[in-house]
Amino acid sequence: MGNRADEYGTDVEIYRKPLTTTIHADTPTDAPEQLLDLLDQLDQLGLERRTAGPIYVWHVVPEHLDADEQKRLASRAIPTLIVAGYKVNCTPDVFDEAAYQQAVHEIRSGHTRPVAQPTAAPAASTPAPPPRRAR
């Protein structure tokens, strides 16, 4: 299986890796360092960087958390990524609507500050598309 962000043309693809309990956040093979740095800054949400060789980089939600908490953490990262201008997709089996809406509310109300936007702005962002159905 290849990199889903490369396959779908998104900046971040969030999904559960088949035959595991691991939630992945894939970025394109040529992801800008600003995007990778932003995902690294989301550590307070639970994302951890993984690498395989010099070019393949992805993030995961820690497996020691229960399934519901993993989904909440992954879903809470989405609004920050969108505010920074990135195109994000999340499969329905991972998406937690309540956690997503809470993160949006916190960003809008200023209770949490979104992570600083990248210096080189990515392509214009569109509102989050509905989660893609798992294949």
JOJO-V974125 format. One record per helix or strand of 2 or more residues. SS is the DSSP state (alpha for helix, beta for strand). FROM is the first residue (numbers start at 0). TO is the last residue. If there is no record, write none. Layout:
ss/from/to
SS/FROM/TO
SS/FROM/TO
//
This chain:
ss/from/to
alpha/3/7
beta/11/15
beta/22/25
alpha/32/44
beta/46/51
beta/55/60
alpha/66/82
beta/87/89
alpha/96/108
//
